[in-house]
Amino acid sequence: MTQLREAVVLITGAAGGFGQELTQQLLMAGSRLILTDLDKAVLQQRVELIQCEVTTGEVLSLA
């Protein structure tokens, strides 16, 4: 299986349902994420919420 700890992953459409679930799973695996979405305000809100819930991994939001 691929090791995801410290892997850098770009997720487009990160504010949507699938993007949010993928973001949460990858953060729990210790990945470093770059997130983007067309709706910047929603993306920023969801990033803040996930960062409160998951303390592993890193997030860079391109909002």
GUDREN-264549 format. One record per residue (C-alpha): x, y, z; residue in three letters. Coordinates in pm, whole numbers, plus 50000, padded with zeros to 5 digits. Each point is the difference from the previous one (the first is absolute). Layout:
BEGIN
XYZALA...
END
This chain:
BEGIN
500005000050000MET501145035549930THR501395018950298GLN498085032650047LEU501875014050301ARG501555033149891GLU498834994649640ALA499105032649826VAL496524997949845VAL498105025849793LEU496214997650035ILE497795020149766THR496335003550091GLY500994997050366ALA496885018150131ALA497664972949866GLY498934968250176GLY502534976649840PHE502775025950032GLY499265004950370GLN500044962650071GLU503224995249805LEU501555029950181THR499124985550340GLN501274965149915GLN503315013049862LEU500565023050299LEU499454970850237MET502674981349799ALA502425029150057GLY500015013649645SER500825035849903ARG497085014349799LEU499525028149753ILE496285007549972LEU498155020249739THR496375005749900ASP497985024749795LEU498085011050314ASP502795015150208LYS497805010450294ALA498564965150049VAL503444984449960LEU501465022350271GLN497144991750241GLN500394962749944ARG503785001550036VAL499625017150338GLU497494973950113LEU502174970549894ILE503115014950163GLN498115000950331CYS499054963349965GLU503224985349855VAL503345010650146THR502314979249780THR501255009849654GLY500295034849851GLU497645021049788VAL500675028249757LEU496755015049875SER500145019049672LEU496895019450089ALA
END
